[in-house]
């Protein structure tokens, strides 16, 4: 929708979104992108393994 508004304005056909709606459109697009990216990151993450045995590691010994 945002790009259609920009292209219409560049072609001299007039814009159909005022400044407020243009800002809100970009805001919603950014928030949607962030949520989708975080969801994909979480879906691709392997499950956490409990590898603690109670004994100190080499880094903890020194």
C-alpha positions as CSV (number, residue, x, y, z in Angstrom):
1,X,0.0,0.0,0.0
2,X,2.8,2.4,0.9
3,X,4.7,1.8,-2.4
4,X,1.5,2.1,-4.4
5,X,1.0,5.5,-2.7
6,X,4.6,6.6,-3.6
7,X,4.3,5.4,-7.2
8,X,1.0,7.2,-7.7
9,X,2.5,10.4,-6.3
10,X,5.6,10.1,-8.5
11,X,3.4,9.6,-11.6
12,X,1.4,12.7,-10.8
13,X,-1.8,10.9,-10.1
14,X,-2.1,12.2,-6.6
15,X,-1.6,10.4,-3.4
16,X,-4.3,8.5,-1.6
17,X,-2.6,8.4,1.9
18,X,-2.0,11.5,3.9
19,X,1.1,11.9,6.1
20,X,-0.6,10.3,9.1
21,X,-1.8,7.2,7.3
22,X,1.5,6.8,5.5
23,X,3.3,6.8,8.9
24,X,0.9,4.3,10.4
25,X,1.2,2.0,7.3
26,X,5.0,2.0,7.7
27,X,4.7,1.5,11.5
28,X,2.5,-1.5,11.1
29,X,4.7,-2.9,8.3
30,X,7.8,-2.6,10.6
31,X,6.1,-4.2,13.6
32,X,4.8,-7.1,11.4
33,X,8.3,-7.6,10.0
34,X,9.9,-7.7,13.5
35,X,7.2,-10.2,14.8
36,X,7.6,-12.5,11.8
37,X,11.4,-12.4,12.1
38,X,11.4,-13.2,15.8
39,X,8.9,-16.1,15.2
40,X,11.1,-17.6,12.5
41,X,14.2,-17.2,14.7
42,X,12.4,-19.0,17.5
43,X,11.0,-21.8,15.3
44,X,14.5,-22.5,13.9
45,X,16.2,-22.7,17.3
46,X,17.0,-26.2,18.6
47,X,15.5,-27.2,21.9
48,X,17.7,-26.3,24.9
49,X,19.5,-29.3,26.4
50,X,20.2,-29.7,30.1
51,X,23.9,-30.6,30.0
52,X,24.8,-29.6,33.5
53,X,26.2,-32.5,35.5
54,X,27.1,-30.5,38.6
55,X,30.8,-30.8,38.1
56,X,32.8,-27.6,37.2
57,X,34.0,-27.2,33.7
58,X,37.6,-26.5,32.7
59,X,37.0,-22.8,32.6
60,X,35.5,-22.8,36.0
61,X,38.4,-24.8,37.5
62,X,41.0,-22.2,36.5
